[in-house]
Amino acid sequence: WAGPTSGSATKSPNPQHRRRSSGGSKRRSEMAQPSKEPCKKEACDIQACLSKNLFDSKKCLKVIQSLQSCCEQCEYKSTHCGSLSGLLKNISK
């Protein structure tokens, strides 16, 4: 009784614990993100797109528009919305 129980108890809590902690922390950060840093995801998506496309903003219109939409929803109160006007100017060039 003690052997299989301790063996299974040793194996099962670790993977479950890891899943719970990583899943829980992801959920917490996703839930906290909109209130603390709105539009952070969209800003990060733009950085990734620009890096991938040699900083050609015309190739990243969809993600830039996504940030613009997010900024409109949060009334431009996010720190991530500050760079939006510069991006929009670069597109029109």
PyMOL Python script that loads the backbone (N, CA, C, O; Angstrom):
from pymol import cmd

cmd.read_pdbstr("""\
ATOM      1  N   TRP A   1       0.821  -1.196   0.000  1.00  0.00           N
ATOM      2  CA  TRP A   1       0.000   0.000   0.000  1.00  0.00           C
ATOM      3  C   TRP A   1       0.864   1.259   0.000  1.00  0.00           C
ATOM      4  O   TRP A   1       0.629   2.165  -0.799  1.00  0.00           O
ATOM      5  N   ALA A   2       1.845   1.327   0.871  1.00  0.00           N
ATOM      6  CA  ALA A   2       2.675   2.532   0.968  1.00  0.00           C
ATOM      7  C   ALA A   2       3.529   2.725  -0.278  1.00  0.00           C
ATOM      8  O   ALA A   2       3.738   3.856  -0.715  1.00  0.00           O
ATOM      9  N   GLY A   3       4.030   1.623  -0.857  1.00  0.00           N
ATOM     10  CA  GLY A   3       4.896   1.728  -2.033  1.00  0.00           C
ATOM     11  C   GLY A   3       4.205   2.361  -3.233  1.00  0.00           C
ATOM     12  O   GLY A   3       4.676   3.390  -3.718  1.00  0.00           O
ATOM     13  N   PRO A   4       3.107   1.793  -3.737  1.00  0.00           N
ATOM     14  CA  PRO A   4       2.449   2.382  -4.907  1.00  0.00           C
ATOM     15  C   PRO A   4       1.875   3.766  -4.629  1.00  0.00           C
ATOM     16  O   PRO A   4       1.883   4.629  -5.506  1.00  0.00           O
ATOM     17  N   THR A   5       1.382   3.979  -3.422  1.00  0.00           N
ATOM     18  CA  THR A   5       0.810   5.282  -3.104  1.00  0.00           C
ATOM     19  C   THR A   5       1.880   6.356  -3.098  1.00  0.00           C
ATOM     20  O   THR A   5       1.688   7.435  -3.658  1.00  0.00           O
ATOM     21  N   SER A   6       3.011   6.061  -2.466  1.00  0.00           N
ATOM     22  CA  SER A   6       4.071   7.068  -2.436  1.00  0.00           C
ATOM     23  C   SER A   6       4.657   7.268  -3.823  1.00  0.00           C
ATOM     24  O   SER A   6       5.029   8.385  -4.184  1.00  0.00           O
ATOM     25  N   GLY A   7       4.745   6.190  -4.611  1.00  0.00           N
ATOM     26  CA  GLY A   7       5.263   6.323  -5.970  1.00  0.00           C
ATOM     27  C   GLY A   7       4.335   7.156  -6.838  1.00  0.00           C
ATOM     28  O   GLY A   7       4.790   8.042  -7.560  1.00  0.00           O
ATOM     29  N   SER A   8       3.042   6.881  -6.775  1.00  0.00           N
ATOM     30  CA  SER A   8       2.099   7.651  -7.588  1.00  0.00           C
ATOM     31  C   SER A   8       1.940   9.064  -7.036  1.00  0.00           C
ATOM     32  O   SER A   8       1.723  10.013  -7.790  1.00  0.00           O
ATOM     33  N   ALA A   9       2.050   9.197  -5.723  1.00  0.00           N
ATOM     34  CA  ALA A   9       1.941  10.528  -5.130  1.00  0.00           C
ATOM     35  C   ALA A   9       3.131  11.382  -5.540  1.00  0.00           C
ATOM     36  O   ALA A   9       3.003  12.594  -5.709  1.00  0.00           O
ATOM     37  N   THR A  10       4.287  10.748  -5.700  1.00  0.00           N
ATOM     38  CA  THR A  10       5.470  11.494  -6.101  1.00  0.00           C
ATOM     39  C   THR A  10       5.365  11.924  -7.558  1.00  0.00           C
ATOM     40  O   THR A  10       5.755  13.038  -7.908  1.00  0.00           O
ATOM     41  N   LYS A  11       4.842  11.051  -8.405  1.00  0.00           N
ATOM     42  CA  LYS A  11       4.770  11.363  -9.827  1.00  0.00           C
ATOM     43  C   LYS A  11       3.627  12.328 -10.152  1.00  0.00           C
ATOM     44  O   LYS A  11       3.830  13.282 -10.903  1.00  0.00           O
ATOM     45  N   SER A  12       2.459  12.106  -9.615  1.00  0.00           N
ATOM     46  CA  SER A  12       1.312  12.899 -10.044  1.00  0.00           C
ATOM     47  C   SER A  12       1.283  14.336  -9.522  1.00  0.00           C
ATOM     48  O   SER A  12       0.863  15.220 -10.269  1.00  0.00           O
ATOM     49  N   PRO A  13       1.701  14.625  -8.289  1.00  0.00           N
ATOM     50  CA  PRO A  13       1.612  16.029  -7.869  1.00  0.00           C
ATOM     51  C   PRO A  13       2.534  16.959  -8.654  1.00  0.00           C
ATOM     52  O   PRO A  13       2.165  18.104  -8.918  1.00  0.00           O
ATOM     53  N   ASN A  14       3.717  16.497  -9.028  1.00  0.00           N
ATOM     54  CA  ASN A  14       4.631  17.381  -9.743  1.00  0.00           C
ATOM     55  C   ASN A  14       4.079  17.851 -11.086  1.00  0.00           C
ATOM     56  O   ASN A  14       4.051  19.057 -11.332  1.00  0.00           O
ATOM     57  N   PRO A  15       3.635  16.942 -11.975  1.00  0.00           N
ATOM     58  CA  PRO A  15       3.073  17.440 -13.236  1.00  0.00           C
ATOM     59  C   PRO A  15       1.815  18.275 -13.023  1.00  0.00           C
ATOM     60  O   PRO A  15       1.612  19.283 -13.700  1.00  0.00           O
ATOM     61  N   GLN A  16       0.972  17.856 -12.082  1.00  0.00           N
ATOM     62  CA  GLN A  16      -0.235  18.639 -11.825  1.00  0.00           C
ATOM     63  C   GLN A  16       0.135  19.999 -11.267  1.00  0.00           C
ATOM     64  O   GLN A  16      -0.448  21.018 -11.637  1.00  0.00           O
ATOM     65  N   HIS A  17       1.108  20.002 -10.376  1.00  0.00           N
ATOM     66  CA  HIS A  17       1.531  21.263  -9.784  1.00  0.00           C
ATOM     67  C   HIS A  17       2.080  22.194 -10.862  1.00  0.00           C
ATOM     68  O   HIS A  17       1.779  23.388 -10.881  1.00  0.00           O
ATOM     69  N   ARG A  18       2.882  21.634 -11.749  1.00  0.00           N
ATOM     70  CA  ARG A  18       3.430  22.463 -12.824  1.00  0.00           C
ATOM     71  C   ARG A  18       2.321  22.996 -13.716  1.00  0.00           C
ATOM     72  O   ARG A  18       2.321  24.173 -14.076  1.00  0.00           O
ATOM     73  N   ARG A  19       1.386  22.144 -14.069  1.00  0.00           N
ATOM     74  CA  ARG A  19       0.285  22.594 -14.917  1.00  0.00           C
ATOM     75  C   ARG A  19      -0.534  23.671 -14.220  1.00  0.00           C
ATOM     76  O   ARG A  19      -0.905  24.681 -14.819  1.00  0.00           O
ATOM     77  N   ARG A  20      -0.802  23.436 -12.960  1.00  0.00           N
ATOM     78  CA  ARG A  20      -1.605  24.416 -12.227  1.00  0.00           C
ATOM     79  C   ARG A  20      -0.872  25.741 -12.101  1.00  0.00           C
ATOM     80  O   ARG A  20      -1.463  26.801 -12.304  1.00  0.00           O
ATOM     81  N   SER A  21       0.409  25.686 -11.766  1.00  0.00           N
ATOM     82  CA  SER A  21       1.125  26.936 -11.545  1.00  0.00           C
ATOM     83  C   SER A  21       1.315  27.697 -12.844  1.00  0.00           C
ATOM     84  O   SER A  21       1.129  28.914 -12.867  1.00  0.00           O
ATOM     85  N   SER A  22       1.683  27.016 -13.938  1.00  0.00           N
ATOM     86  CA  SER A  22       1.869  27.738 -15.185  1.00  0.00           C
ATOM     87  C   SER A  22       0.525  28.168 -15.756  1.00  0.00           C
ATOM     88  O   SER A  22       0.392  29.286 -16.255  1.00  0.00           O
ATOM     89  N   GLY A  23      -0.461  27.302 -15.689  1.00  0.00           N
ATOM     90  CA  GLY A  23      -1.790  27.663 -16.163  1.00  0.00           C
ATOM     91  C   GLY A  23      -2.382  28.782 -15.333  1.00  0.00           C
ATOM     92  O   GLY A  23      -2.999  29.706 -15.864  1.00  0.00           O
ATOM     93  N   GLY A  24      -2.193  28.693 -14.037  1.00  0.00           N
ATOM     94  CA  GLY A  24      -2.715  29.724 -13.151  1.00  0.00           C
ATOM     95  C   GLY A  24      -2.037  31.058 -13.374  1.00  0.00           C
ATOM     96  O   GLY A  24      -2.695  32.098 -13.376  1.00  0.00           O
ATOM     97  N   SER A  25      -0.724  31.040 -13.563  1.00  0.00           N
ATOM     98  CA  SER A  25      -0.022  32.301 -13.773  1.00  0.00           C
ATOM     99  C   SER A  25      -0.382  32.902 -15.117  1.00  0.00           C
ATOM    100  O   SER A  25      -0.460  34.124 -15.245  1.00  0.00           O
ATOM    101  N   LYS A  26      -0.604  32.063 -16.125  1.00  0.00           N
ATOM    102  CA  LYS A  26      -1.027  32.592 -17.415  1.00  0.00           C
ATOM    103  C   LYS A  26      -2.402  33.234 -17.284  1.00  0.00           C
ATOM    104  O   LYS A  26      -2.648  34.329 -17.790  1.00  0.00           O
ATOM    105  N   ARG A  27      -3.282  32.534 -16.600  1.00  0.00           N
ATOM    106  CA  ARG A  27      -4.624  33.088 -16.442  1.00  0.00           C
ATOM    107  C   ARG A  27      -4.575  34.400 -15.678  1.00  0.00           C
ATOM    108  O   ARG A  27      -5.262  35.359 -16.031  1.00  0.00           O
ATOM    109  N   ARG A  28      -3.773  34.440 -14.643  1.00  0.00           N
ATOM    110  CA  ARG A  28      -3.670  35.680 -13.862  1.00  0.00           C
ATOM    111  C   ARG A  28      -3.125  36.808 -14.723  1.00  0.00           C
ATOM    112  O   ARG A  28      -3.653  37.919 -14.685  1.00  0.00           O
ATOM    113  N   SER A  29      -2.074  36.544 -15.500  1.00  0.00           N
ATOM    114  CA  SER A  29      -1.494  37.611 -16.305  1.00  0.00           C
ATOM    115  C   SER A  29      -2.448  38.039 -17.410  1.00  0.00           C
ATOM    116  O   SER A  29      -2.528  39.225 -17.730  1.00  0.00           O
ATOM    117  N   GLU A  30      -3.178  37.084 -18.002  1.00  0.00           N
ATOM    118  CA  GLU A  30      -4.138  37.443 -19.034  1.00  0.00           C
ATOM    119  C   GLU A  30      -5.299  38.228 -18.434  1.00  0.00           C
ATOM    120  O   GLU A  30      -5.811  39.162 -19.051  1.00  0.00           O
ATOM    121  N   MET A  31      -5.705  37.846 -17.243  1.00  0.00           N
ATOM    122  CA  MET A  31      -6.809  38.546 -16.616  1.00  0.00           C
ATOM    123  C   MET A  31      -6.362  39.922 -16.122  1.00  0.00           C
ATOM    124  O   MET A  31      -7.137  40.877 -16.177  1.00  0.00           O
ATOM    125  N   ALA A  32      -5.142  40.033 -15.650  1.00  0.00           N
ATOM    126  CA  ALA A  32      -4.647  41.294 -15.123  1.00  0.00           C
ATOM    127  C   ALA A  32      -4.226  42.238 -16.242  1.00  0.00           C
ATOM    128  O   ALA A  32      -4.280  43.457 -16.076  1.00  0.00           O
ATOM    129  N   GLN A  33      -3.814  41.695 -17.362  1.00  0.00           N
ATOM    130  CA  GLN A  33      -3.279  42.494 -18.453  1.00  0.00           C
ATOM    131  C   GLN A  33      -4.230  43.586 -18.943  1.00  0.00           C
ATOM    132  O   GLN A  33      -3.798  44.732 -19.071  1.00  0.00           O
ATOM    133  N   PRO A  34      -5.496  43.292 -19.222  1.00  0.00           N
ATOM    134  CA  PRO A  34      -6.354  44.345 -19.750  1.00  0.00           C
ATOM    135  C   PRO A  34      -6.503  45.542 -18.819  1.00  0.00           C
ATOM    136  O   PRO A  34      -6.584  46.674 -19.295  1.00  0.00           O
ATOM    137  N   SER A  35      -6.540  45.328 -17.526  1.00  0.00           N
ATOM    138  CA  SER A  35      -6.714  46.447 -16.619  1.00  0.00           C
ATOM    139  C   SER A  35      -5.406  47.185 -16.346  1.00  0.00           C
ATOM    140  O   SER A  35      -5.409  48.410 -16.230  1.00  0.00           O
ATOM    141  N   LYS A  36      -4.295  46.467 -16.242  1.00  0.00           N
ATOM    142  CA  LYS A  36      -3.023  47.108 -15.925  1.00  0.00           C
ATOM    143  C   LYS A  36      -2.337  47.684 -17.163  1.00  0.00           C
ATOM    144  O   LYS A  36      -1.851  48.815 -17.131  1.00  0.00           O
ATOM    145  N   GLU A  37      -2.295  46.928 -18.232  1.00  0.00           N
ATOM    146  CA  GLU A  37      -1.606  47.368 -19.436  1.00  0.00           C
ATOM    147  C   GLU A  37      -2.436  47.051 -20.675  1.00  0.00           C
ATOM    148  O   GLU A  37      -2.122  46.116 -21.412  1.00  0.00           O
ATOM    149  N   PRO A  38      -3.484  47.818 -20.905  1.00  0.00           N
ATOM    150  CA  PRO A  38      -4.263  47.539 -22.099  1.00  0.00           C
ATOM    151  C   PRO A  38      -3.413  47.746 -23.345  1.00  0.00           C
ATOM    152  O   PRO A  38      -2.562  48.634 -23.385  1.00  0.00           O
ATOM    153  N   CYS A  39      -3.642  46.943 -24.335  1.00  0.00           N
ATOM    154  CA  CYS A  39      -3.002  47.017 -25.650  1.00  0.00           C
ATOM    155  C   CYS A  39      -1.556  46.535 -25.665  1.00  0.00           C
ATOM    156  O   CYS A  39      -0.868  46.699 -26.672  1.00  0.00           O
ATOM    157  N   LYS A  40      -1.085  45.947 -24.580  1.00  0.00           N
ATOM    158  CA  LYS A  40       0.291  45.446 -24.557  1.00  0.00           C
ATOM    159  C   LYS A  40       0.481  44.342 -25.593  1.00  0.00           C
ATOM    160  O   LYS A  40       1.490  44.321 -26.298  1.00  0.00           O
ATOM    161  N   LYS A  41      -0.472  43.434 -25.688  1.00  0.00           N
ATOM    162  CA  LYS A  41      -0.364  42.334 -26.646  1.00  0.00           C
ATOM    163  C   LYS A  41      -0.262  42.873 -28.067  1.00  0.00           C
ATOM    164  O   LYS A  41       0.575  42.420 -28.847  1.00  0.00           O
ATOM    165  N   GLU A  42      -1.111  43.835 -28.401  1.00  0.00           N
ATOM    166  CA  GLU A  42      -1.106  44.405 -29.745  1.00  0.00           C
ATOM    167  C   GLU A  42       0.216  45.107 -30.033  1.00  0.00           C
ATOM    168  O   GLU A  42       0.742  45.003 -31.141  1.00  0.00           O
ATOM    169  N   ALA A  43       0.755  45.816 -29.055  1.00  0.00           N
ATOM    170  CA  ALA A  43       2.042  46.490 -29.234  1.00  0.00           C
ATOM    171  C   ALA A  43       3.165  45.476 -29.441  1.00  0.00           C
ATOM    172  O   ALA A  43       4.052  45.687 -30.268  1.00  0.00           O
ATOM    173  N   CYS A  44       3.125  44.389 -28.699  1.00  0.00           N
ATOM    174  CA  CYS A  44       4.133  43.334 -28.867  1.00  0.00           C
ATOM    175  C   CYS A  44       3.993  42.656 -30.227  1.00  0.00           C
ATOM    176  O   CYS A  44       4.990  42.296 -30.853  1.00  0.00           O
ATOM    177  N   ASP A  45       2.760  42.484 -30.677  1.00  0.00           N
ATOM    178  CA  ASP A  45       2.529  41.902 -32.001  1.00  0.00           C
ATOM    179  C   ASP A  45       3.113  42.793 -33.092  1.00  0.00           C
ATOM    180  O   ASP A  45       3.660  42.296 -34.077  1.00  0.00           O
ATOM    181  N   ILE A  46       2.999  44.099 -32.918  1.00  0.00           N
ATOM    182  CA  ILE A  46       3.574  45.029 -33.893  1.00  0.00           C
ATOM    183  C   ILE A  46       5.089  44.904 -33.908  1.00  0.00           C
ATOM    184  O   ILE A  46       5.693  44.852 -34.979  1.00  0.00           O
ATOM    185  N   GLN A  47       5.706  44.857 -32.743  1.00  0.00           N
ATOM    186  CA  GLN A  47       7.167  44.716 -32.677  1.00  0.00           C
ATOM    187  C   GLN A  47       7.623  43.452 -33.385  1.00  0.00           C
ATOM    188  O   GLN A  47       8.601  43.468 -34.132  1.00  0.00           O
ATOM    189  N   ALA A  48       6.916  42.363 -33.149  1.00  0.00           N
ATOM    190  CA  ALA A  48       7.276  41.097 -33.784  1.00  0.00           C
ATOM    191  C   ALA A  48       7.115  41.192 -35.297  1.00  0.00           C
ATOM    192  O   ALA A  48       7.973  40.723 -36.045  1.00  0.00           O
ATOM    193  N   CYS A  49       6.030  41.793 -35.743  1.00  0.00           N
ATOM    194  CA  CYS A  49       5.777  41.927 -37.179  1.00  0.00           C
ATOM    195  C   CYS A  49       6.827  42.821 -37.833  1.00  0.00           C
ATOM    196  O   CYS A  49       7.358  42.484 -38.892  1.00  0.00           O
ATOM    197  N   LEU A  50       7.125  43.943 -37.215  1.00  0.00           N
ATOM    198  CA  LEU A  50       8.121  44.849 -37.784  1.00  0.00           C
ATOM    199  C   LEU A  50       9.493  44.194 -37.857  1.00  0.00           C
ATOM    200  O   LEU A  50      10.200  44.342 -38.853  1.00  0.00           O
ATOM    201  N   SER A  51       9.872  43.476 -36.815  1.00  0.00           N
ATOM    202  CA  SER A  51      11.162  42.774 -36.824  1.00  0.00           C
ATOM    203  C   SER A  51      11.206  41.737 -37.940  1.00  0.00           C
ATOM    204  O   SER A  51      12.210  41.604 -38.639  1.00  0.00           O
ATOM    205  N   LYS A  52      10.125  41.017 -38.097  1.00  0.00           N
ATOM    206  CA  LYS A  52      10.040  39.967 -39.117  1.00  0.00           C
ATOM    207  C   LYS A  52      10.081  40.551 -40.534  1.00  0.00           C
ATOM    208  O   LYS A  52      10.586  39.910 -41.456  1.00  0.00           O
ATOM    209  N   ASN A  53       9.554  41.759 -40.704  1.00  0.00           N
ATOM    210  CA  ASN A  53       9.432  42.378 -42.026  1.00  0.00           C
ATOM    211  C   ASN A  53      10.391  43.545 -42.237  1.00  0.00           C
ATOM    212  O   ASN A  53      10.087  44.477 -42.982  1.00  0.00           O
ATOM    213  N   LEU A  54      11.543  43.492 -41.582  1.00  0.00           N
ATOM    214  CA  LEU A  54      12.595  44.506 -41.741  1.00  0.00           C
ATOM    215  C   LEU A  54      12.066  45.929 -41.534  1.00  0.00           C
ATOM    216  O   LEU A  54      12.453  46.858 -42.242  1.00  0.00           O
ATOM    217  N   PHE A  55      11.188  46.077 -40.564  1.00  0.00           N
ATOM    218  CA  PHE A  55      10.626  47.359 -40.142  1.00  0.00           C
ATOM    219  C   PHE A  55       9.882  48.092 -41.257  1.00  0.00           C
ATOM    220  O   PHE A  55       9.860  49.322 -41.296  1.00  0.00           O
ATOM    221  N   ASP A  56       9.276  47.329 -42.157  1.00  0.00           N
ATOM    222  CA  ASP A  56       8.397  47.895 -43.183  1.00  0.00           C
ATOM    223  C   ASP A  56       6.976  47.907 -42.624  1.00  0.00           C
ATOM    224  O   ASP A  56       6.289  46.886 -42.630  1.00  0.00           O
ATOM    225  N   SER A  57       6.548  49.060 -42.146  1.00  0.00           N
ATOM    226  CA  SER A  57       5.254  49.153 -41.464  1.00  0.00           C
ATOM    227  C   SER A  57       4.081  48.853 -42.393  1.00  0.00           C
ATOM    228  O   SER A  57       3.005  48.478 -41.924  1.00  0.00           O
ATOM    229  N   LYS A  58       4.271  49.010 -43.690  1.00  0.00           N
ATOM    230  CA  LYS A  58       3.180  48.711 -44.628  1.00  0.00           C
ATOM    231  C   LYS A  58       2.850  47.224 -44.645  1.00  0.00           C
ATOM    232  O   LYS A  58       1.746  46.840 -45.031  1.00  0.00           O
ATOM    233  N   LYS A  59       3.788  46.390 -44.233  1.00  0.00           N
ATOM    234  CA  LYS A  59       3.553  44.949 -44.186  1.00  0.00           C
ATOM    235  C   LYS A  59       2.890  44.522 -42.876  1.00  0.00           C
ATOM    236  O   LYS A  59       2.583  43.345 -42.690  1.00  0.00           O
ATOM    237  N   CYS A  60       2.672  45.463 -41.983  1.00  0.00           N
ATOM    238  CA  CYS A  60       2.102  45.147 -40.666  1.00  0.00           C
ATOM    239  C   CYS A  60       0.792  45.897 -40.418  1.00  0.00           C
ATOM    240  O   CYS A  60       0.443  46.189 -39.274  1.00  0.00           O
ATOM    241  N   LEU A  61       0.082  46.202 -41.483  1.00  0.00           N
ATOM    242  CA  LEU A  61      -1.140  46.999 -41.352  1.00  0.00           C
ATOM    243  C   LEU A  61      -2.171  46.370 -40.433  1.00  0.00           C
ATOM    244  O   LEU A  61      -2.811  47.068 -39.646  1.00  0.00           O
ATOM    245  N   LYS A  62      -2.340  45.057 -40.524  1.00  0.00           N
ATOM    246  CA  LYS A  62      -3.370  44.404 -39.704  1.00  0.00           C
ATOM    247  C   LYS A  62      -3.083  44.551 -38.219  1.00  0.00           C
ATOM    248  O   LYS A  62      -3.990  44.853 -37.443  1.00  0.00           O
ATOM    249  N   VAL A  63      -1.833  44.344 -37.809  1.00  0.00           N
ATOM    250  CA  VAL A  63      -1.520  44.442 -36.377  1.00  0.00           C
ATOM    251  C   VAL A  63      -1.531  45.893 -35.911  1.00  0.00           C
ATOM    252  O   VAL A  63      -1.864  46.172 -34.759  1.00  0.00           O
ATOM    253  N   ILE A  64      -1.171  46.810 -36.791  1.00  0.00           N
ATOM    254  CA  ILE A  64      -1.231  48.232 -36.441  1.00  0.00           C
ATOM    255  C   ILE A  64      -2.688  48.656 -36.263  1.00  0.00           C
ATOM    256  O   ILE A  64      -3.016  49.391 -35.331  1.00  0.00           O
ATOM    257  N   GLN A  65      -3.549  48.197 -37.150  1.00  0.00           N
ATOM    258  CA  GLN A  65      -4.975  48.507 -37.021  1.00  0.00           C
ATOM    259  C   GLN A  65      -5.562  47.877 -35.762  1.00  0.00           C
ATOM    260  O   GLN A  65      -6.470  48.432 -35.144  1.00  0.00           O
ATOM    261  N   SER A  66      -5.038  46.721 -35.393  1.00  0.00           N
ATOM    262  CA  SER A  66      -5.484  46.069 -34.160  1.00  0.00           C
ATOM    263  C   SER A  66      -5.121  46.921 -32.942  1.00  0.00           C
ATOM    264  O   SER A  66      -5.920  47.061 -32.016  1.00  0.00           O
ATOM    265  N   LEU A  67      -3.921  47.486 -32.947  1.00  0.00           N
ATOM    266  CA  LEU A  67      -3.517  48.377 -31.854  1.00  0.00           C
ATOM    267  C   LEU A  67      -4.379  49.633 -31.853  1.00  0.00           C
ATOM    268  O   LEU A  67      -4.796  50.101 -30.794  1.00  0.00           O
ATOM    269  N   GLN A  68      -4.644  50.176 -33.032  1.00  0.00           N
ATOM    270  CA  GLN A  68      -5.474  51.371 -33.113  1.00  0.00           C
ATOM    271  C   GLN A  68      -6.862  51.110 -32.535  1.00  0.00           C
ATOM    272  O   GLN A  68      -7.403  51.938 -31.803  1.00  0.00           O
ATOM    273  N   SER A  69      -7.423  49.972 -32.863  1.00  0.00           N
ATOM    274  CA  SER A  69      -8.738  49.604 -32.336  1.00  0.00           C
ATOM    275  C   SER A  69      -8.700  49.472 -30.817  1.00  0.00           C
ATOM    276  O   SER A  69      -9.603  49.940 -30.124  1.00  0.00           O
ATOM    277  N   CYS A  70      -7.658  48.835 -30.309  1.00  0.00           N
ATOM    278  CA  CYS A  70      -7.512  48.673 -28.862  1.00  0.00           C
ATOM    279  C   CYS A  70      -7.384  50.035 -28.178  1.00  0.00           C
ATOM    280  O   CYS A  70      -7.991  50.278 -27.135  1.00  0.00           O
ATOM    281  N   CYS A  71      -6.590  50.914 -28.780  1.00  0.00           N
ATOM    282  CA  CYS A  71      -6.385  52.238 -28.192  1.00  0.00           C
ATOM    283  C   CYS A  71      -7.679  53.045 -28.183  1.00  0.00           C
ATOM    284  O   CYS A  71      -7.945  53.795 -27.244  1.00  0.00           O
ATOM    285  N   GLU A  72      -8.473  52.888 -29.224  1.00  0.00           N
ATOM    286  CA  GLU A  72      -9.769  53.566 -29.249  1.00  0.00           C
ATOM    287  C   GLU A  72     -10.664  53.051 -28.130  1.00  0.00           C
ATOM    288  O   GLU A  72     -11.380  53.822 -27.492  1.00  0.00           O
ATOM    289  N   GLN A  73     -10.618  51.737 -27.895  1.00  0.00           N
ATOM    290  CA  GLN A  73     -11.459  51.140 -26.854  1.00  0.00           C
ATOM    291  C   GLN A  73     -11.048  51.606 -25.460  1.00  0.00           C
ATOM    292  O   GLN A  73     -11.903  51.788 -24.594  1.00  0.00           O
ATOM    293  N   CYS A  74      -9.753  51.800 -25.235  1.00  0.00           N
ATOM    294  CA  CYS A  74      -9.302  52.233 -23.900  1.00  0.00           C
ATOM    295  C   CYS A  74      -9.111  53.748 -23.837  1.00  0.00           C
ATOM    296  O   CYS A  74      -8.519  54.265 -22.890  1.00  0.00           O
ATOM    297  N   GLU A  75      -9.616  54.455 -24.850  1.00  0.00           N
ATOM    298  CA  GLU A  75      -9.550  55.917 -24.914  1.00  0.00           C
ATOM    299  C   GLU A  75      -8.116  56.436 -24.852  1.00  0.00           C
ATOM    300  O   GLU A  75      -7.851  57.486 -24.267  1.00  0.00           O
ATOM    301  N   TYR A  76      -7.203  55.696 -25.456  1.00  0.00           N
ATOM    302  CA  TYR A  76      -5.787  56.058 -25.556  1.00  0.00           C
ATOM    303  C   TYR A  76      -5.127  56.262 -24.192  1.00  0.00           C
ATOM    304  O   TYR A  76      -4.174  57.032 -24.070  1.00  0.00           O
ATOM    305  N   LYS A  77      -5.631  55.574 -23.171  1.00  0.00           N
ATOM    306  CA  LYS A  77      -5.073  55.699 -21.828  1.00  0.00           C
ATOM    307  C   LYS A  77      -3.930  54.731 -21.574  1.00  0.00           C
ATOM    308  O   LYS A  77      -3.339  54.747 -20.495  1.00  0.00           O
ATOM    309  N   SER A  78      -3.612  53.900 -22.536  1.00  0.00           N
ATOM    310  CA  SER A  78      -2.516  52.944 -22.387  1.00  0.00           C
ATOM    311  C   SER A  78      -1.203  53.578 -22.831  1.00  0.00           C
ATOM    312  O   SER A  78      -1.166  54.351 -23.788  1.00  0.00           O
ATOM    313  N   THR A  79      -0.135  53.245 -22.130  1.00  0.00           N
ATOM    314  CA  THR A  79       1.187  53.730 -22.535  1.00  0.00           C
ATOM    315  C   THR A  79       1.579  53.172 -23.898  1.00  0.00           C
ATOM    316  O   THR A  79       2.428  53.744 -24.582  1.00  0.00           O
ATOM    317  N   HIS A  80       0.970  52.069 -24.293  1.00  0.00           N
ATOM    318  CA  HIS A  80       1.302  51.436 -25.568  1.00  0.00           C
ATOM    319  C   HIS A  80       0.676  52.165 -26.750  1.00  0.00           C
ATOM    320  O   HIS A  80       0.973  51.834 -27.898  1.00  0.00           O
ATOM    321  N   CYS A  81      -0.165  53.128 -26.502  1.00  0.00           N
ATOM    322  CA  CYS A  81      -0.819  53.865 -27.580  1.00  0.00           C
ATOM    323  C   CYS A  81      -0.001  55.079 -28.013  1.00  0.00           C
ATOM    324  O   CYS A  81      -0.316  55.696 -29.030  1.00  0.00           O
ATOM    325  N   GLY A  82       1.027  55.428 -27.273  1.00  0.00           N
ATOM    326  CA  GLY A  82       1.835  56.597 -27.590  1.00  0.00           C
ATOM    327  C   GLY A  82       2.548  56.499 -28.922  1.00  0.00           C
ATOM    328  O   GLY A  82       2.731  57.512 -29.597  1.00  0.00           O
ATOM    329  N   SER A  83       2.951  55.312 -29.312  1.00  0.00           N
ATOM    330  CA  SER A  83       3.694  55.142 -30.561  1.00  0.00           C
ATOM    331  C   SER A  83       2.779  55.014 -31.772  1.00  0.00           C
ATOM    332  O   SER A  83       3.261  54.963 -32.904  1.00  0.00           O
ATOM    333  N   LEU A  84       1.494  54.961 -31.557  1.00  0.00           N
ATOM    334  CA  LEU A  84       0.558  54.715 -32.652  1.00  0.00           C
ATOM    335  C   LEU A  84       0.579  55.833 -33.690  1.00  0.00           C
ATOM    336  O   LEU A  84       0.549  55.551 -34.887  1.00  0.00           O
ATOM    337  N   SER A  85       0.629  57.077 -33.269  1.00  0.00           N
ATOM    338  CA  SER A  85       0.612  58.177 -34.236  1.00  0.00           C
ATOM    339  C   SER A  85       1.836  58.127 -35.142  1.00  0.00           C
ATOM    340  O   SER A  85       1.737  58.410 -36.336  1.00  0.00           O
ATOM    341  N   GLY A  86       2.983  57.772 -34.586  1.00  0.00           N
ATOM    342  CA  GLY A  86       4.188  57.636 -35.401  1.00  0.00           C
ATOM    343  C   GLY A  86       4.067  56.515 -36.415  1.00  0.00           C
ATOM    344  O   GLY A  86       4.518  56.649 -37.552  1.00  0.00           O
ATOM    345  N   LEU A  87       3.465  55.420 -36.012  1.00  0.00           N
ATOM    346  CA  LEU A  87       3.268  54.298 -36.935  1.00  0.00           C
ATOM    347  C   LEU A  87       2.323  54.686 -38.061  1.00  0.00           C
ATOM    348  O   LEU A  87       2.560  54.342 -39.219  1.00  0.00           O
ATOM    349  N   LEU A  88       1.266  55.393 -37.730  1.00  0.00           N
ATOM    350  CA  LEU A  88       0.299  55.799 -38.748  1.00  0.00           C
ATOM    351  C   LEU A  88       0.924  56.790 -39.731  1.00  0.00           C
ATOM    352  O   LEU A  88       0.599  56.767 -40.918  1.00  0.00           O
ATOM    353  N   LYS A  89       1.811  57.654 -39.254  1.00  0.00           N
ATOM    354  CA  LYS A  89       2.508  58.590 -40.144  1.00  0.00           C
ATOM    355  C   LYS A  89       3.426  57.837 -41.096  1.00  0.00           C
ATOM    356  O   LYS A  89       3.512  58.180 -42.276  1.00  0.00           O
ATOM    357  N   ASN A  90       4.116  56.808 -40.593  1.00  0.00           N
ATOM    358  CA  ASN A  90       5.019  56.027 -41.438  1.00  0.00           C
ATOM    359  C   ASN A  90       4.271  55.286 -42.535  1.00  0.00           C
ATOM    360  O   ASN A  90       4.802  55.109 -43.632  1.00  0.00           O
ATOM    361  N   ILE A  91       3.073  54.862 -42.262  1.00  0.00           N
ATOM    362  CA  ILE A  91       2.292  54.120 -43.256  1.00  0.00           C
ATOM    363  C   ILE A  91       1.889  55.037 -44.407  1.00  0.00           C
ATOM    364  O   ILE A  91       1.889  54.623 -45.566  1.00  0.00           O
ATOM    365  N   SER A  92       1.550  56.275 -44.087  1.00  0.00           N
ATOM    366  CA  SER A  92       1.072  57.191 -45.119  1.00  0.00           C
ATOM    367  C   SER A  92       2.193  57.707 -46.022  1.00  0.00           C
ATOM    368  O   SER A  92       1.914  58.307 -47.059  1.00  0.00           O
ATOM    369  N   LYS A  93       3.456  57.485 -45.647  1.00  0.00           N
ATOM    370  CA  LYS A  93       4.589  57.949 -46.468  1.00  0.00           C
ATOM    371  C   LYS A  93       4.727  57.156 -47.734  1.00  0.00           C
ATOM    372  O   LYS A  93       5.627  57.419 -48.532  1.00  0.00           O
TER     373      LYS A  93
END
""", "prot")
cmd.dss("prot")
cmd.show_as("cartoon", "prot")
cmd.util.cbc("prot")
cmd.orient("prot")
